[in-house]
Amino acid sequence: MTHPFTRNLGLLTVNESIITKAKNRSLTVTWLILLAVLALWTLWIGNLVIG
């Protein structure tokens, strides 16, 4: 039988790691979106210059 406080601390740690992973994932997604937009923008500018 674990102490309630210890169990809560464990849950808190798990939650924090989940939140950190979620933050990292959202950051990665943001970067991917930025890169995609940049690539599309570059292609568009290239088409304007060439066209």
C-alpha positions in Angstrom: 0.0 0.0 0.0 1.6 3.2 -1.2 1.1 6.5 0.6 -1.5 8.7 -1.2 1.0 11.6 -1.5 3.6 9.4 -3.1 1.0 8.1 -5.6 -0.1 11.6 -6.4 3.5 12.7 -6.9 3.9 9.7 -9.3 0.8 10.8 -11.2 2.0 14.4 -11.3 5.3 13.3 -12.8 3.6 11.2 -15.4 1.3 14.1 -16.3 4.2 16.5 -16.6 6.1 14.1 -18.9 2.9 13.8 -21.0 2.5 17.6 -21.1 6.2 18.0 -22.1 5.8 15.4 -24.9 2.6 17.2 -26.1 4.5 20.5 -26.1 7.4 19.0 -28.0 5.0 17.5 -30.5 3.1 20.7 -31.0 6.4 22.5 -31.5 7.4 19.9 -34.1 4.0 20.3 -35.9 4.5 24.1 -35.8 7.9 23.8 -37.4 6.6 21.4 -40.1 3.8 23.8 -40.9 6.2 26.7 -41.2 8.5 24.7 -43.4 5.6 23.6 -45.6 4.4 27.3 -45.9 8.0 28.4 -46.7 8.3 25.7 -49.4 4.9 26.7 -51.0 5.9 30.3 -50.8 9.2 29.7 -52.5 7.5 27.7 -55.2 5.0 30.5 -55.7 7.7 33.1 -55.9 9.6 30.9 -58.3 6.6 30.5 -60.5 6.0 34.3 -60.6 9.7 34.9 -61.5 9.8 32.2 -64.1 6.2 32.9 -65.4 
